[in-house]
């Protein structure tokens, strides 16, 4: 999102950063580079998949543990 009214130099000065750095970030945001902020702010597809798989593994592990406890409970009940 680009707001009008202040120059790039004014914004950079108010943020306390170099104008060139702000300009570089703006180019990244506007899609002038292949991948904006790689690794910082934009997760890669592999990272998202790993996160989803870890969450699913946690869920399945919890389900397995509950089933093990239920099996042990009903096995003792049969004796």
Backbone as XML, in Angstrom:
<?xml version="1.0"?>
<chain id="A" units="angstrom">
  <residue number="1" name="UNK">
    <atom name="N" x="0.848" y="-1.171" z="0.000"/>
    <atom name="CA" x="0.000" y="0.000" z="0.000"/>
    <atom name="C" x="0.896" y="1.236" z="0.000"/>
  </residue>
  <residue number="2" name="UNK">
    <atom name="N" x="0.652" y="2.103" z="-0.920"/>
    <atom name="CA" x="1.440" y="3.328" z="-1.015"/>
    <atom name="C" x="0.512" y="4.498" z="-0.727"/>
  </residue>
  <residue number="3" name="UNK">
    <atom name="N" x="0.906" y="5.311" z="0.218"/>
    <atom name="CA" x="0.113" y="6.494" z="0.546"/>
    <atom name="C" x="0.777" y="7.709" z="-0.067"/>
  </residue>
  <residue number="4" name="UNK">
    <atom name="N" x="-0.021" y="8.590" z="-0.547"/>
    <atom name="CA" x="0.489" y="9.803" z="-1.170"/>
    <atom name="C" x="0.541" y="10.921" z="-0.123"/>
  </residue>
  <residue number="5" name="UNK">
    <atom name="N" x="1.367" y="11.889" z="-0.382"/>
    <atom name="CA" x="1.408" y="13.044" z="0.487"/>
    <atom name="C" x="2.791" y="13.330" z="1.028"/>
  </residue>
  <residue number="6" name="UNK">
    <atom name="N" x="3.577" y="12.289" z="1.307"/>
    <atom name="CA" x="4.933" y="12.479" z="1.798"/>
    <atom name="C" x="5.902" y="11.869" z="0.802"/>
  </residue>
  <residue number="7" name="UNK">
    <atom name="N" x="7.062" y="12.468" z="0.744"/>
    <atom name="CA" x="8.071" y="11.912" z="-0.147"/>
    <atom name="C" x="8.741" y="10.721" z="0.524"/>
  </residue>
  <residue number="8" name="UNK">
    <atom name="N" x="9.409" y="9.941" z="-0.285"/>
    <atom name="CA" x="10.131" y="8.782" z="0.213"/>
    <atom name="C" x="11.190" y="9.217" z="1.232"/>
  </residue>
  <residue number="9" name="UNK">
    <atom name="N" x="11.832" y="10.315" z="0.957"/>
    <atom name="CA" x="12.864" y="10.842" z="1.859"/>
    <atom name="C" x="12.263" y="11.240" z="3.200"/>
  </residue>
  <residue number="10" name="UNK">
    <atom name="N" x="11.096" y="11.887" z="3.176"/>
    <atom name="CA" x="10.431" y="12.290" z="4.422"/>
    <atom name="C" x="10.035" y="11.074" z="5.259"/>
  </residue>
  <residue number="11" name="UNK">
    <atom name="N" x="9.495" y="10.063" z="4.612"/>
    <atom name="CA" x="9.079" y="8.858" z="5.332"/>
    <atom name="C" x="10.296" y="8.152" z="5.915"/>
  </residue>
  <residue number="12" name="UNK">
    <atom name="N" x="11.342" y="8.006" z="5.127"/>
    <atom name="CA" x="12.560" y="7.348" z="5.603"/>
    <atom name="C" x="13.148" y="8.110" z="6.792"/>
  </residue>
  <residue number="13" name="UNK">
    <atom name="N" x="13.161" y="9.415" z="6.696"/>
    <atom name="CA" x="13.687" y="10.246" z="7.775"/>
    <atom name="C" x="12.851" y="10.083" z="9.046"/>
  </residue>
  <residue number="14" name="UNK">
    <atom name="N" x="11.540" y="10.058" z="8.901"/>
    <atom name="CA" x="10.674" y="9.920" z="10.081"/>
    <atom name="C" x="10.808" y="8.539" z="10.723"/>
  </residue>
  <residue number="15" name="UNK">
    <atom name="N" x="11.166" y="7.540" z="9.925"/>
    <atom name="CA" x="11.361" y="6.188" z="10.454"/>
    <atom name="C" x="12.781" y="5.960" z="10.947"/>
  </residue>
  <residue number="16" name="UNK">
    <atom name="N" x="13.676" y="6.866" z="10.583"/>
    <atom name="CA" x="15.063" y="6.747" z="11.001"/>
    <atom name="C" x="15.836" y="5.689" z="10.226"/>
  </residue>
  <residue number="17" name="UNK">
    <atom name="N" x="15.460" y="5.494" z="8.973"/>
    <atom name="CA" x="16.160" y="4.520" z="8.129"/>
    <atom name="C" x="16.650" y="5.213" z="6.859"/>
  </residue>
  <residue number="18" name="UNK">
    <atom name="N" x="17.513" y="4.531" z="6.150"/>
    <atom name="CA" x="18.044" y="5.094" z="4.909"/>
    <atom name="C" x="16.960" y="5.099" z="3.832"/>
  </residue>
  <residue number="19" name="UNK">
    <atom name="N" x="16.987" y="6.122" z="3.002"/>
    <atom name="CA" x="16.019" y="6.234" z="1.910"/>
    <atom name="C" x="16.127" y="5.035" z="0.973"/>
  </residue>
  <residue number="20" name="UNK">
    <atom name="N" x="17.359" y="4.609" z="0.711"/>
    <atom name="CA" x="17.570" y="3.490" z="-0.211"/>
    <atom name="C" x="16.943" y="2.192" z="0.318"/>
  </residue>
  <residue number="21" name="UNK">
    <atom name="N" x="16.993" y="1.993" z="1.641"/>
    <atom name="CA" x="16.390" y="0.804" z="2.234"/>
    <atom name="C" x="14.868" y="0.841" z="2.070"/>
  </residue>
  <residue number="22" name="UNK">
    <atom name="N" x="14.280" y="1.986" z="2.329"/>
    <atom name="CA" x="12.836" y="2.134" z="2.166"/>
    <atom name="C" x="12.440" y="1.931" z="0.712"/>
  </residue>
  <residue number="23" name="UNK">
    <atom name="N" x="13.229" y="2.461" z="-0.202"/>
    <atom name="CA" x="12.957" y="2.294" z="-1.622"/>
    <atom name="C" x="13.061" y="0.819" z="-2.020"/>
  </residue>
  <residue number="24" name="UNK">
    <atom name="N" x="14.059" y="0.123" z="-1.488"/>
    <atom name="CA" x="14.235" y="-1.309" z="-1.755"/>
    <atom name="C" x="13.016" y="-2.096" z="-1.276"/>
  </residue>
  <residue number="25" name="UNK">
    <atom name="N" x="12.549" y="-1.795" z="-0.065"/>
    <atom name="CA" x="11.364" y="-2.485" z="0.470"/>
    <atom name="C" x="10.141" y="-2.208" z="-0.395"/>
  </residue>
  <residue number="26" name="UNK">
    <atom name="N" x="10.016" y="-0.970" z="-0.838"/>
    <atom name="CA" x="8.874" y="-0.613" z="-1.669"/>
    <atom name="C" x="8.898" y="-1.400" z="-2.980"/>
  </residue>
  <residue number="27" name="UNK">
    <atom name="N" x="10.063" y="-1.535" z="-3.581"/>
    <atom name="CA" x="10.179" y="-2.318" z="-4.819"/>
    <atom name="C" x="9.799" y="-3.777" z="-4.575"/>
  </residue>
  <residue number="28" name="UNK">
    <atom name="N" x="10.207" y="-4.303" z="-3.435"/>
    <atom name="CA" x="9.851" y="-5.678" z="-3.112"/>
    <atom name="C" x="8.334" y="-5.817" z="-2.956"/>
  </residue>
  <residue number="29" name="UNK">
    <atom name="N" x="7.731" y="-4.893" z="-2.255"/>
    <atom name="CA" x="6.282" y="-4.937" z="-2.035"/>
    <atom name="C" x="5.495" y="-4.794" z="-3.324"/>
  </residue>
  <residue number="30" name="UNK">
    <atom name="N" x="5.982" y="-3.970" z="-4.221"/>
    <atom name="CA" x="5.267" y="-3.721" z="-5.469"/>
    <atom name="C" x="5.495" y="-4.814" z="-6.497"/>
  </residue>
  <residue number="31" name="UNK">
    <atom name="N" x="6.218" y="-5.862" z="-6.110"/>
    <atom name="CA" x="6.392" y="-6.990" z="-7.003"/>
    <atom name="C" x="7.490" y="-6.829" z="-8.021"/>
  </residue>
  <residue number="32" name="UNK">
    <atom name="N" x="8.390" y="-5.933" z="-7.795"/>
    <atom name="CA" x="9.478" y="-5.720" z="-8.726"/>
    <atom name="C" x="10.653" y="-6.650" z="-8.464"/>
  </residue>
  <residue number="33" name="UNK">
    <atom name="N" x="10.515" y="-7.507" z="-7.449"/>
    <atom name="CA" x="11.532" y="-8.525" z="-7.188"/>
    <atom name="C" x="10.833" y="-9.879" z="-7.190"/>
  </residue>
  <residue number="34" name="UNK">
    <atom name="N" x="11.555" y="-10.955" z="-7.419"/>
    <atom name="CA" x="10.919" y="-12.268" z="-7.547"/>
    <atom name="C" x="10.134" y="-12.719" z="-6.319"/>
  </residue>
  <residue number="35" name="UNK">
    <atom name="N" x="10.646" y="-12.496" z="-5.133"/>
    <atom name="CA" x="9.945" y="-12.926" z="-3.926"/>
    <atom name="C" x="10.112" y="-11.877" z="-2.839"/>
  </residue>
  <residue number="36" name="UNK">
    <atom name="N" x="9.049" y="-11.149" z="-2.529"/>
    <atom name="CA" x="9.169" y="-10.100" z="-1.522"/>
    <atom name="C" x="9.510" y="-10.671" z="-0.156"/>
  </residue>
  <residue number="37" name="UNK">
    <atom name="N" x="10.458" y="-10.094" z="0.501"/>
    <atom name="CA" x="10.850" y="-10.448" z="1.851"/>
    <atom name="C" x="11.022" y="-11.951" z="2.042"/>
  </residue>
  <residue number="38" name="UNK">
    <atom name="N" x="11.866" y="-12.612" z="1.266"/>
    <atom name="CA" x="12.002" y="-14.067" z="1.377"/>
    <atom name="C" x="12.443" y="-14.479" z="2.772"/>
  </residue>
  <residue number="39" name="UNK">
    <atom name="N" x="11.662" y="-15.367" z="3.357"/>
    <atom name="CA" x="11.990" y="-15.879" z="4.677"/>
    <atom name="C" x="11.613" y="-14.962" z="5.814"/>
  </residue>
  <residue number="40" name="UNK">
    <atom name="N" x="11.175" y="-13.755" z="5.521"/>
    <atom name="CA" x="10.822" y="-12.809" z="6.579"/>
    <atom name="C" x="9.503" y="-12.144" z="6.223"/>
  </residue>
  <residue number="41" name="UNK">
    <atom name="N" x="8.425" y="-12.727" z="6.668"/>
    <atom name="CA" x="7.122" y="-12.139" z="6.419"/>
    <atom name="C" x="6.316" y="-12.885" z="5.387"/>
  </residue>
  <residue number="42" name="UNK">
    <atom name="N" x="6.955" y="-13.653" z="4.535"/>
    <atom name="CA" x="6.230" y="-14.438" z="3.550"/>
    <atom name="C" x="6.733" y="-15.867" z="3.641"/>
  </residue>
  <residue number="43" name="UNK">
    <atom name="N" x="5.896" y="-16.721" z="4.194"/>
    <atom name="CA" x="6.300" y="-18.110" z="4.370"/>
    <atom name="C" x="6.364" y="-18.817" z="3.021"/>
  </residue>
  <residue number="44" name="UNK">
    <atom name="N" x="7.333" y="-19.664" z="2.877"/>
    <atom name="CA" x="7.451" y="-20.453" z="1.658"/>
    <atom name="C" x="6.444" y="-21.594" z="1.715"/>
  </residue>
  <residue number="45" name="UNK">
    <atom name="N" x="6.122" y="-22.131" z="0.563"/>
    <atom name="CA" x="5.141" y="-23.210" z="0.484"/>
    <atom name="C" x="5.581" y="-24.411" z="1.309"/>
  </residue>
  <residue number="46" name="UNK">
    <atom name="N" x="6.870" y="-24.736" z="1.282"/>
    <atom name="CA" x="7.362" y="-25.871" z="2.049"/>
    <atom name="C" x="7.181" y="-25.636" z="3.547"/>
  </residue>
  <residue number="47" name="UNK">
    <atom name="N" x="7.408" y="-24.409" z="3.985"/>
    <atom name="CA" x="7.256" y="-24.072" z="5.396"/>
    <atom name="C" x="5.806" y="-24.239" z="5.822"/>
  </residue>
  <residue number="48" name="UNK">
    <atom name="N" x="4.886" y="-23.781" z="4.992"/>
    <atom name="CA" x="3.463" y="-23.940" z="5.300"/>
    <atom name="C" x="3.085" y="-25.409" z="5.372"/>
  </residue>
  <residue number="49" name="UNK">
    <atom name="N" x="3.589" y="-26.191" z="4.435"/>
    <atom name="CA" x="3.268" y="-27.619" z="4.414"/>
    <atom name="C" x="3.823" y="-28.315" z="5.655"/>
  </residue>
  <residue number="50" name="UNK">
    <atom name="N" x="5.034" y="-27.984" z="6.039"/>
    <atom name="CA" x="5.627" y="-28.586" z="7.236"/>
    <atom name="C" x="4.820" y="-28.214" z="8.469"/>
  </residue>
  <residue number="51" name="UNK">
    <atom name="N" x="4.408" y="-26.965" z="8.566"/>
    <atom name="CA" x="3.602" y="-26.516" z="9.706"/>
    <atom name="C" x="2.284" y="-27.289" z="9.759"/>
  </residue>
  <residue number="52" name="UNK">
    <atom name="N" x="1.634" y="-27.451" z="8.615"/>
    <atom name="CA" x="0.371" y="-28.192" z="8.568"/>
    <atom name="C" x="0.576" y="-29.658" z="8.933"/>
  </residue>
  <residue number="53" name="UNK">
    <atom name="N" x="1.651" y="-30.254" z="8.439"/>
    <atom name="CA" x="1.920" y="-31.658" z="8.734"/>
    <atom name="C" x="2.239" y="-31.871" z="10.216"/>
  </residue>
  <residue number="54" name="UNK">
    <atom name="N" x="2.955" y="-30.939" z="10.820"/>
    <atom name="CA" x="3.243" y="-31.048" z="12.251"/>
    <atom name="C" x="1.961" y="-30.946" z="13.071"/>
  </residue>
  <residue number="55" name="UNK">
    <atom name="N" x="1.066" y="-30.043" z="12.672"/>
    <atom name="CA" x="-0.212" y="-29.919" z="13.386"/>
    <atom name="C" x="-1.040" y="-31.190" z="13.238"/>
  </residue>
  <residue number="56" name="UNK">
    <atom name="N" x="-1.065" y="-31.742" z="12.047"/>
    <atom name="CA" x="-1.815" y="-32.988" z="11.806"/>
    <atom name="C" x="-1.208" y="-34.144" z="12.595"/>
  </residue>
  <residue number="57" name="UNK">
    <atom name="N" x="0.123" y="-34.214" z="12.637"/>
    <atom name="CA" x="0.792" y="-35.258" z="13.397"/>
    <atom name="C" x="0.440" y="-35.161" z="14.877"/>
  </residue>
  <residue number="58" name="UNK">
    <atom name="N" x="0.395" y="-33.951" z="15.393"/>
    <atom name="CA" x="0.021" y="-33.746" z="16.800"/>
    <atom name="C" x="-1.390" y="-34.250" z="17.056"/>
  </residue>
  <residue number="59" name="UNK">
    <atom name="N" x="-2.317" y="-33.904" z="16.158"/>
    <atom name="CA" x="-3.706" y="-34.353" z="16.305"/>
    <atom name="C" x="-3.807" y="-35.876" z="16.266"/>
  </residue>
  <residue number="60" name="UNK">
    <atom name="N" x="-3.145" y="-36.490" z="15.320"/>
    <atom name="CA" x="-3.210" y="-37.943" z="15.166"/>
    <atom name="C" x="-2.569" y="-38.637" z="16.367"/>
  </residue>
  <residue number="61" name="UNK">
    <atom name="N" x="-1.482" y="-38.081" z="16.887"/>
    <atom name="CA" x="-0.829" y="-38.654" z="18.061"/>
    <atom name="C" x="-1.764" y="-38.596" z="19.271"/>
  </residue>
  <residue number="62" name="UNK">
    <atom name="N" x="-2.454" y="-37.480" z="19.452"/>
    <atom name="CA" x="-3.408" y="-37.360" z="20.555"/>
    <atom name="C" x="-4.551" y="-38.366" z="20.394"/>
  </residue>
  <residue number="63" name="UNK">
    <atom name="N" x="-5.056" y="-38.504" z="19.176"/>
    <atom name="CA" x="-6.127" y="-39.476" z="18.927"/>
    <atom name="C" x="-5.656" y="-40.890" z="19.247"/>
  </residue>
  <residue number="64" name="UNK">
    <atom name="N" x="-4.431" y="-41.223" z="18.843"/>
    <atom name="CA" x="-3.876" y="-42.549" z="19.115"/>
    <atom name="C" x="-3.774" y="-42.795" z="20.615"/>
  </residue>
  <residue number="65" name="UNK">
    <atom name="N" x="-3.296" y="-41.807" z="21.353"/>
    <atom name="CA" x="-3.149" y="-41.962" z="22.797"/>
    <atom name="C" x="-4.504" y="-42.163" z="23.475"/>
  </residue>
  <residue number="66" name="UNK">
    <atom name="N" x="-5.515" y="-41.446" z="23.011"/>
    <atom name="CA" x="-6.866" y="-41.617" z="23.569"/>
    <atom name="C" x="-7.379" y="-43.026" z="23.274"/>
  </residue>
  <residue number="67" name="UNK">
    <atom name="N" x="-7.168" y="-43.495" z="22.061"/>
    <atom name="CA" x="-7.609" y="-44.844" z="21.703"/>
    <atom name="C" x="-6.875" y="-45.913" z="22.511"/>
  </residue>
  <residue number="68" name="UNK">
    <atom name="N" x="-5.593" y="-45.717" z="22.761"/>
    <atom name="CA" x="-4.837" y="-46.665" z="23.581"/>
    <atom name="C" x="-5.426" y="-46.744" z="24.990"/>
  </residue>
  <residue number="69" name="UNK">
    <atom name="N" x="-5.740" y="-45.589" z="25.568"/>
    <atom name="CA" x="-6.318" y="-45.560" z="26.910"/>
    <atom name="C" x="-7.685" y="-46.215" z="26.932"/>
  </residue>
  <residue number="70" name="UNK">
    <atom name="N" x="-8.474" y="-45.961" z="25.904"/>
    <atom name="CA" x="-9.806" y="-46.573" z="25.833"/>
    <atom name="C" x="-9.687" y="-48.084" z="25.691"/>
  </residue>
  <residue number="71" name="UNK">
    <atom name="N" x="-8.767" y="-48.551" z="24.884"/>
    <atom name="CA" x="-8.546" y="-49.982" z="24.697"/>
    <atom name="C" x="-8.125" y="-50.637" z="26.008"/>
  </residue>
  <residue number="72" name="UNK">
    <atom name="N" x="-7.206" y="-49.989" z="26.727"/>
    <atom name="CA" x="-6.758" y="-50.525" z="28.015"/>
    <atom name="C" x="-7.913" y="-50.553" z="29.016"/>
  </residue>
  <residue number="73" name="UNK">
    <atom name="N" x="-8.740" y="-49.544" z="29.019"/>
    <atom name="CA" x="-9.886" y="-49.478" z="29.934"/>
    <atom name="C" x="-10.861" y="-50.612" z="29.653"/>
  </residue>
  <residue number="74" name="UNK">
    <atom name="N" x="-11.215" y="-50.801" z="28.385"/>
    <atom name="CA" x="-12.177" y="-51.842" z="28.042"/>
    <atom name="C" x="-11.579" y="-53.236" z="28.173"/>
  </residue>
  <residue number="75" name="UNK">
    <atom name="N" x="-10.287" y="-53.388" z="27.996"/>
    <atom name="CA" x="-9.636" y="-54.683" z="28.179"/>
    <atom name="C" x="-9.681" y="-55.085" z="29.634"/>
  </residue>
  <residue number="76" name="UNK">
    <atom name="N" x="-9.455" y="-54.129" z="30.553"/>
    <atom name="CA" x="-9.547" y="-54.408" z="31.984"/>
    <atom name="C" x="-10.985" y="-54.704" z="32.382"/>
  </residue>
  <residue number="77" name="UNK">
    <atom name="N" x="-11.931" y="-54.070" z="31.741"/>
    <atom name="CA" x="-13.346" y="-54.262" z="32.044"/>
    <atom name="C" x="-13.804" y="-55.663" z="31.656"/>
  </residue>
  <residue number="78" name="UNK">
    <atom name="N" x="-13.182" y="-56.271" z="30.648"/>
    <atom name="CA" x="-13.558" y="-57.612" z="30.180"/>
    <atom name="C" x="-13.092" y="-58.716" z="31.132"/>
  </residue>
  <residue number="79" name="UNK">
    <atom name="N" x="-12.107" y="-58.440" z="31.979"/>
    <atom name="CA" x="-11.546" y="-59.460" z="32.873"/>
    <atom name="C" x="-12.436" y="-59.768" z="34.025"/>
  </residue>
</chain>
